[in-house]
């Protein structure tokens, strides 16, 4: 188990925050997946001893003001303007953290790591 993140006197496992954020963001129209859901790299990891290193889908740190600073890695569908999509993702994350954890969110950085094109 990884180290807890201590914010506002509450210790929270990073995986818990990642689950809350992922559930909220997956509901946003235009988001294909949270994190790298690359089937090829997942199969390589499952069927070989070779490790495929992937960044966490959600990263969290605590600011000097005792608020969360979150980074969310996404794969998005083509056709959704990135700036508008990132704004909707930020709103969904702030709402989910406020509703479930009850702590402030200083910022939500959105990283678009992949783009999915519709099949023609």
N, CA and C atoms as an extended XYZ file, in Angstrom:
360
Properties=species:S:1:pos:R:3:atomname:S:1:resname:S:1:resid:I:1 pbc="F F F"
N         0.852       -1.183        0.000 N   UNK     1
C         0.000        0.000        0.000 CA  UNK     1
C         0.891        1.237        0.000 C   UNK     1
N         0.494        2.217       -0.758 N   UNK     2
C         1.290        3.426       -0.842 CA  UNK     2
C         1.031        4.336        0.342 C   UNK     2
N         1.856        5.362        0.448 N   UNK     3
C         1.758        6.297        1.556 CA  UNK     3
C         0.477        7.095        1.470 C   UNK     3
N        -0.103        7.354        2.639 N   UNK     4
C        -1.311        8.170        2.682 CA  UNK     4
C        -0.984        9.619        2.387 C   UNK     4
N        -1.967       10.300        1.865 N   UNK     5
C        -1.884       11.737        1.670 CA  UNK     5
C        -2.641       12.356        2.832 C   UNK     5
N        -1.971       13.215        3.576 N   UNK     6
C        -2.594       13.847        4.737 CA  UNK     6
C        -3.059       15.240        4.334 C   UNK     6
N        -4.367       15.464        4.383 N   UNK     7
C        -4.934       16.766        4.048 CA  UNK     7
C        -6.066       17.066        5.032 C   UNK     7
N        -6.028       18.246        5.629 N   UNK     8
C        -7.034       18.675        6.608 CA  UNK     8
C        -7.229       17.643        7.716 C   UNK     8
N        -6.141       17.023        8.139 N   UNK     9
C        -6.200       16.065        9.236 CA  UNK     9
C        -6.759       14.702        8.860 C   UNK     9
N        -6.902       14.435        7.567 N   UNK    10
C        -7.430       13.153        7.100 CA  UNK    10
C        -6.351       12.448        6.295 C   UNK    10
N        -6.086       11.205        6.621 N   UNK    11
C        -5.154       10.396        5.831 CA  UNK    11
C        -5.928        9.620        4.780 C   UNK    11
N        -5.569        9.815        3.522 N   UNK    12
C        -6.290        9.180        2.416 CA  UNK    12
C        -5.281        8.489        1.507 C   UNK    12
N        -5.551        7.239        1.202 N   UNK    13
C        -4.688        6.515        0.268 CA  UNK    13
C        -4.833        7.127       -1.124 C   UNK    13
N        -3.723        7.274       -1.855 N   UNK    14
C        -3.796        7.825       -3.210 CA  UNK    14
C        -4.773        7.060       -4.107 C   UNK    14
N        -4.868        5.758       -3.889 N   UNK    15
C        -5.783        4.947       -4.689 CA  UNK    15
C        -7.236        5.344       -4.467 C   UNK    15
N        -7.560        5.764       -3.257 N   UNK    16
C        -8.926        6.200       -2.949 CA  UNK    16
C        -9.236        7.486       -3.705 C   UNK    16
N        -8.312        8.439       -3.654 N   UNK    17
C        -8.510        9.678       -4.402 CA  UNK    17
C        -8.614        9.398       -5.899 C   UNK    17
N        -7.773        8.496       -6.386 N   UNK    18
C        -7.801        8.152       -7.814 CA  UNK    18
C        -9.147        7.548       -8.200 C   UNK    18
N        -9.718        6.739       -7.345 N   UNK    19
C       -11.013        6.132       -7.621 CA  UNK    19
C       -12.114        7.185       -7.673 C   UNK    19
N       -12.117        8.089       -6.709 N   UNK    20
C       -13.118        9.162       -6.677 CA  UNK    20
C       -13.025       10.014       -7.938 C   UNK    20
N       -11.818       10.431       -8.269 N   UNK    21
C       -11.603       11.284       -9.437 CA  UNK    21
C       -11.948       10.535      -10.719 C   UNK    21
N       -11.494        9.311      -10.842 N   UNK    22
C       -11.748        8.531      -12.059 CA  UNK    22
C       -13.235        8.331      -12.297 C   UNK    22
N       -13.964        7.989      -11.255 N   UNK    23
C       -15.419        7.785      -11.401 CA  UNK    23
C       -16.103        9.047      -11.890 C   UNK    23
N       -15.703       10.191      -11.361 N   UNK    24
C       -16.309       11.461      -11.766 CA  UNK    24
C       -15.948       11.816      -13.205 C   UNK    24
N       -14.690       11.638      -13.558 N   UNK    25
C       -14.211       12.057      -14.880 CA  UNK    25
C       -14.727       11.129      -15.978 C   UNK    25
N       -14.896        9.858      -15.685 N   UNK    26
C       -15.389        8.928      -16.702 CA  UNK    26
C       -16.800        9.274      -17.157 C   UNK    26
N       -17.532       10.045      -16.358 N   UNK    27
C       -18.885       10.467      -16.710 CA  UNK    27
C       -18.894       11.675      -17.655 C   UNK    27
N       -17.761       12.319      -17.842 N   UNK    28
C       -17.690       13.518      -18.678 CA  UNK    28
C       -17.713       13.103      -20.148 C   UNK    28
N       -18.625       13.704      -20.901 N   UNK    29
C       -18.723       13.415      -22.324 CA  UNK    29
C       -17.454       13.877      -23.035 C   UNK    29
N       -16.867       12.978      -23.796 N   UNK    30
C       -15.630       13.278      -24.521 CA  UNK    30
C       -14.420       12.576      -23.937 C   UNK    30
N       -14.551       12.055      -22.729 N   UNK    31
C       -13.444       11.335      -22.092 CA  UNK    31
C       -13.554        9.858      -22.459 C   UNK    31
N       -12.513        9.333      -23.093 N   UNK    32
C       -12.484        7.921      -23.468 CA  UNK    32
C       -12.055        7.058      -22.284 C   UNK    32
N       -11.020        7.517      -21.560 N   UNK    33
C       -10.562        6.782      -20.387 CA  UNK    33
C        -9.706        7.682      -19.507 C   UNK    33
N        -9.623        7.293      -18.262 N   UNK    34
C        -8.745        7.971      -17.313 CA  UNK    34
C        -7.496        7.124      -17.213 C   UNK    34
N        -6.347        7.731      -17.469 N   UNK    35
C        -5.101        6.977      -17.476 CA  UNK    35
C        -4.895        6.311      -18.821 C   UNK    35
N        -3.826        5.537      -18.899 N   UNK    36
C        -3.456        4.864      -20.143 CA  UNK    36
C        -4.108        3.502      -20.175 C   UNK    36
N        -5.142        3.374      -20.954 N   UNK    37
C        -5.827        2.091      -21.093 CA  UNK    37
C        -5.409        1.435      -22.403 C   UNK    37
N        -4.114        1.446      -22.657 N   UNK    38
C        -3.577        0.902      -23.893 CA  UNK    38
C        -3.593       -0.623      -23.811 C   UNK    38
N        -4.422       -1.239      -24.628 N   UNK    39
C        -4.584       -2.687      -24.613 CA  UNK    39
C        -3.267       -3.409      -24.876 C   UNK    39
N        -2.483       -2.910      -25.798 N   UNK    40
C        -1.217       -3.574      -26.134 CA  UNK    40
C        -0.279       -3.614      -24.939 C   UNK    40
N        -0.108       -2.490      -24.242 N   UNK    41
C         0.806       -2.482      -23.102 CA  UNK    41
C         0.250       -3.303      -21.953 C   UNK    41
N        -1.073       -3.341      -21.791 N   UNK    42
C        -1.672       -4.170      -20.742 CA  UNK    42
C        -1.434       -5.651      -21.020 C   UNK    42
N        -1.540       -6.060      -22.289 N   UNK    43
C        -1.298       -7.466      -22.635 CA  UNK    43
C         0.164       -7.843      -22.443 C   UNK    43
N         1.072       -6.952      -22.789 N   UNK    44
C         2.495       -7.220      -22.584 CA  UNK    44
C         2.755       -7.436      -21.099 C   UNK    44
N         2.164       -6.611      -20.249 N   UNK    45
C         2.358       -6.745      -18.810 CA  UNK    45
C         1.814       -8.072      -18.291 C   UNK    45
N         0.664       -8.485      -18.821 N   UNK    46
C         0.025       -9.706      -18.330 CA  UNK    46
C         0.764      -10.977      -18.758 C   UNK    46
N         1.284      -10.985      -19.978 N   UNK    47
C         1.804      -12.226      -20.533 CA  UNK    47
C         3.319      -12.300      -20.620 C   UNK    47
N         4.015      -11.387      -20.008 N   UNK    48
C         5.466      -11.477      -20.020 CA  UNK    48
C         6.003      -10.976      -18.685 C   UNK    48
N         7.279      -11.227      -18.492 N   UNK    49
C         7.923      -10.739      -17.276 CA  UNK    49
C         8.392       -9.309      -17.448 C   UNK    49
N         8.293       -8.814      -18.671 N   UNK    50
C         8.699       -7.443      -18.955 CA  UNK    50
C         7.680       -6.479      -18.367 C   UNK    50
N         8.163       -5.514      -17.657 N   UNK    51
C         7.288       -4.530      -17.030 CA  UNK    51
C         7.124       -3.325      -17.949 C   UNK    51
N         5.873       -2.927      -18.129 N   UNK    52
C         5.586       -1.730      -18.903 CA  UNK    52
C         5.222       -0.638      -17.909 C   UNK    52
N         6.066        0.354      -17.818 N   UNK    53
C         5.868        1.416      -16.850 CA  UNK    53
C         4.846        2.424      -17.370 C   UNK    53
N         3.826        2.666      -16.553 N   UNK    54
C         2.842        3.682      -16.895 CA  UNK    54
C         2.691        4.625      -15.721 C   UNK    54
N         2.428        5.872      -16.032 N   UNK    55
C         2.222        6.874      -14.988 CA  UNK    55
C         0.862        6.631      -14.345 C   UNK    55
N         0.722        7.024      -13.088 N   UNK    56
C        -0.589        6.881      -12.453 CA  UNK    56
C        -1.623        7.751      -13.165 C   UNK    56
N        -2.859        7.288      -13.196 N   UNK    57
C        -3.932        8.028      -13.861 CA  UNK    57
C        -4.246        9.331      -13.138 C   UNK    57
N        -4.117        9.305      -11.816 N   UNK    58
C        -4.397       10.489      -10.998 CA  UNK    58
C        -3.260       10.660      -10.001 C   UNK    58
N        -2.697       11.852       -9.980 N   UNK    59
C        -1.646       12.177       -9.022 CA  UNK    59
C        -2.186       13.241       -8.068 C   UNK    59
N        -1.851       13.122       -6.781 N   UNK    60
C        -2.342       14.088       -5.800 CA  UNK    60
C        -1.212       14.518       -4.876 C   UNK    60
N        -1.182       15.808       -4.595 N   UNK    61
C        -0.269       16.373       -3.608 CA  UNK    61
C        -1.067       17.360       -2.765 C   UNK    61
N        -0.468       17.758       -1.654 N   UNK    62
C        -1.108       18.716       -0.768 CA  UNK    62
C        -0.336       20.030       -0.861 C   UNK    62
N        -1.066       21.122       -1.014 N   UNK    63
C        -0.444       22.440       -1.130 CA  UNK    63
C        -0.124       22.984        0.265 C   UNK    63
N         0.598       24.096        0.300 N   UNK    64
C         0.925       24.764        1.564 CA  UNK    64
C        -0.340       25.251        2.279 C   UNK    64
N        -1.419       25.466        1.529 N   UNK    65
C        -2.693       25.912        2.106 CA  UNK    65
C        -3.571       24.744        2.543 C   UNK    65
N        -3.011       23.537        2.588 N   UNK    66
C        -3.723       22.331        3.017 CA  UNK    66
C        -4.903       22.002        2.100 C   UNK    66
N        -4.666       22.139        0.798 N   UNK    67
C        -5.654       21.761       -0.198 CA  UNK    67
C        -5.009       20.763       -1.154 C   UNK    67
N        -5.840       20.073       -1.900 N   UNK    68
C        -5.326       19.100       -2.860 CA  UNK    68
C        -4.977       19.764       -4.188 C   UNK    68
N        -3.867       19.341       -4.747 N   UNK    69
C        -3.488       19.692       -6.112 CA  UNK    69
C        -3.479       18.365       -6.870 C   UNK    69
N        -4.326       18.262       -7.877 N   UNK    70
C        -4.516       17.004       -8.584 CA  UNK    70
C        -4.088       17.117      -10.038 C   UNK    70
N        -3.546       16.028      -10.564 N   UNK    71
C        -3.246       15.908      -11.987 CA  UNK    71
C        -3.981       14.679      -12.489 C   UNK    71
N        -4.748       14.863      -13.567 N   UNK    72
C        -5.541       13.779      -14.141 CA  UNK    72
C        -5.061       13.533      -15.566 C   UNK    72
N        -4.704       12.283      -15.850 N   UNK    73
C        -4.241       11.897      -17.184 CA  UNK    73
C        -5.412       11.257      -17.938 C   UNK    73
N        -5.659       11.761      -19.154 N   UNK    74
C        -6.824       11.319      -19.909 CA  UNK    74
C        -6.480       10.883      -21.317 C   UNK    74
N        -7.339       10.022      -21.840 N   UNK    75
C        -7.427        9.749      -23.262 CA  UNK    75
C        -8.803       10.265      -23.648 C   UNK    75
N        -8.864       11.095      -24.696 N   UNK    76
C       -10.124       11.728      -25.064 CA  UNK    76
C       -10.521       11.373      -26.492 C   UNK    76
N       -11.802       11.568      -26.780 N   UNK    77
C       -12.305       11.328      -28.119 CA  UNK    77
C       -12.044       12.544      -28.998 C   UNK    77
N       -11.707       12.300      -30.239 N   UNK    78
C       -11.521       13.357      -31.223 CA  UNK    78
C       -12.841       14.107      -31.398 C   UNK    78
N       -12.742       15.422      -31.561 N   UNK    79
C       -13.927       16.224      -31.820 CA  UNK    79
C       -14.392       17.045      -30.631 C   UNK    79
N       -13.790       16.846      -29.487 N   UNK    80
C       -14.119       17.626      -28.295 CA  UNK    80
C       -12.983       18.619      -28.053 C   UNK    80
N       -13.267       19.915      -28.110 N   UNK    81
C       -12.207       20.915      -27.901 CA  UNK    81
C       -11.537       20.730      -26.535 C   UNK    81
N       -10.219       20.658      -26.540 N   UNK    82
C        -9.465       20.348      -25.332 CA  UNK    82
C        -9.726       21.318      -24.187 C   UNK    82
N        -9.725       22.606      -24.492 N   UNK    83
C        -9.876       23.601      -23.421 CA  UNK    83
C       -11.236       23.467      -22.727 C   UNK    83
N       -12.289       23.335      -23.507 N   UNK    84
C       -13.633       23.192      -22.934 CA  UNK    84
C       -13.754       21.871      -22.168 C   UNK    84
N       -13.208       20.812      -22.737 N   UNK    85
C       -13.248       19.507      -22.078 CA  UNK    85
C       -12.509       19.548      -20.741 C   UNK    85
N       -11.350       20.209      -20.714 N   UNK    86
C       -10.573       20.323      -19.470 CA  UNK    86
C       -11.351       21.093      -18.410 C   UNK    86
N       -12.085       22.131      -18.807 N   UNK    87
C       -12.894       22.892      -17.848 CA  UNK    87
C       -13.979       22.019      -17.219 C   UNK    87
N       -14.643       21.207      -18.040 N   UNK    88
C       -15.693       20.323      -17.540 CA  UNK    88
C       -15.092       19.263      -16.613 C   UNK    88
N       -13.929       18.739      -16.980 N   UNK    89
C       -13.239       17.757      -16.137 CA  UNK    89
C       -12.886       18.381      -14.791 C   UNK    89
N       -12.348       19.585      -14.798 N   UNK    90
C       -12.000       20.270      -13.543 CA  UNK    90
C       -13.222       20.425      -12.647 C   UNK    90
N       -14.332       20.863      -13.223 N   UNK    91
C       -15.560       21.039      -12.437 CA  UNK    91
C       -16.021       19.712      -11.834 C   UNK    91
N       -15.967       18.645      -12.613 N   UNK    92
C       -16.391       17.330      -12.133 CA  UNK    92
C       -15.498       16.849      -10.992 C   UNK    92
N       -14.187       17.079      -11.114 N   UNK    93
C       -13.246       16.657      -10.077 CA  UNK    93
C       -13.471       17.441       -8.783 C   UNK    93
N       -13.586       18.754       -8.888 N   UNK    94
C       -13.790       19.584       -7.697 CA  UNK    94
C       -15.083       19.188       -7.001 C   UNK    94
N       -16.144       18.976       -7.779 N   UNK    95
C       -17.429       18.586       -7.184 CA  UNK    95
C       -17.323       17.227       -6.481 C   UNK    95
N       -16.686       16.255       -7.129 N   UNK    96
C       -16.570       14.911       -6.545 CA  UNK    96
C       -15.732       14.921       -5.270 C   UNK    96
N       -14.620       15.637       -5.276 N   UNK    97
C       -13.770       15.706       -4.073 CA  UNK    97
C       -14.502       16.421       -2.947 C   UNK    97
N       -15.185       17.507       -3.273 N   UNK    98
C       -15.941       18.230       -2.249 CA  UNK    98
C       -17.033       17.351       -1.659 C   UNK    98
N       -17.773       16.646       -2.507 N   UNK    99
C       -18.877       15.808       -2.046 CA  UNK    99
C       -18.402       14.608       -1.231 C   UNK    99
N       -17.318       13.970       -1.652 N   UNK   100
C       -16.886       12.735       -0.993 CA  UNK   100
C       -15.873       12.953        0.120 C   UNK   100
N       -14.941       13.877       -0.089 N   UNK   101
C       -13.852       14.057        0.874 CA  UNK   101
C       -14.076       15.291        1.739 C   UNK   101
N       -14.600       16.342        1.124 N   UNK   102
C       -14.895       17.551        1.871 CA  UNK   102
C       -13.698       18.453        2.113 C   UNK   102
N       -12.704       18.372        1.249 N   UNK   103
C       -11.536       19.251        1.370 CA  UNK   103
C       -11.433       20.113        0.117 C   UNK   103
N       -10.692       21.207        0.232 N   UNK   104
C       -10.526       22.112       -0.887 CA  UNK   104
C        -9.605       21.553       -1.950 C   UNK   104
N        -9.849       21.986       -3.167 N   UNK   105
C        -9.005       21.615       -4.297 CA  UNK   105
C        -8.378       22.903       -4.835 C   UNK   105
N        -7.078       23.002       -4.722 N   UNK   106
C        -6.362       24.197       -5.172 CA  UNK   106
C        -6.316       24.267       -6.689 C   UNK   106
N        -6.086       23.115       -7.326 N   UNK   107
C        -6.021       23.094       -8.785 CA  UNK   107
C        -6.187       21.665       -9.294 C   UNK   107
N        -6.623       21.594      -10.536 N   UNK   108
C        -6.721       20.316      -11.239 CA  UNK   108
C        -6.032       20.504      -12.580 C   UNK   108
N        -4.898       19.862      -12.753 N   UNK   109
C        -4.177       19.894      -14.019 CA  UNK   109
C        -4.663       18.717      -14.859 C   UNK   109
N        -5.032       19.003      -16.086 N   UNK   110
C        -5.542       17.977      -16.988 CA  UNK   110
C        -4.488       17.711      -18.063 C   UNK   110
N        -4.045       16.465      -18.157 N   UNK   111
C        -3.064       16.055      -19.162 CA  UNK   111
C        -3.756       15.141      -20.174 C   UNK   111
N        -3.795       15.568      -21.405 N   UNK   112
C        -4.399       14.751      -22.451 CA  UNK   112
C        -3.277       13.936      -23.076 C   UNK   112
N        -3.261       12.656      -22.733 N   UNK   113
C        -2.174       11.764      -23.128 CA  UNK   113
C        -2.465       10.944      -24.375 C   UNK   113
N        -3.720       10.971      -24.817 N   UNK   114
C        -4.063       10.192      -25.999 CA  UNK   114
C        -5.339       10.688      -26.624 C   UNK   114
N        -5.523       10.343      -27.885 N   UNK   115
C        -6.671       10.780      -28.657 CA  UNK   115
C        -7.237        9.570      -29.396 C   UNK   115
N        -8.554        9.385      -29.284 N   UNK   116
C        -9.217        8.265      -29.937 CA  UNK   116
C       -10.038        8.805      -31.100 C   UNK   116
N        -9.786        8.258      -32.281 N   UNK   117
C       -10.525        8.671      -33.471 CA  UNK   117
C       -11.675        7.702      -33.719 C   UNK   117
N       -12.805        8.217      -34.222 N   UNK   118
C       -13.915        7.321      -34.528 CA  UNK   118
C       -13.550        6.395      -35.696 C   UNK   118
N       -14.096        5.204      -35.673 N   UNK   119
C       -13.852        4.257      -36.772 CA  UNK   119
C       -14.682        4.692      -37.975 C   UNK   119
N       -14.055        4.642      -39.122 N   UNK   120
C       -14.758        5.069      -40.346 CA  UNK   120
C       -15.136        3.880      -41.179 C   UNK   120
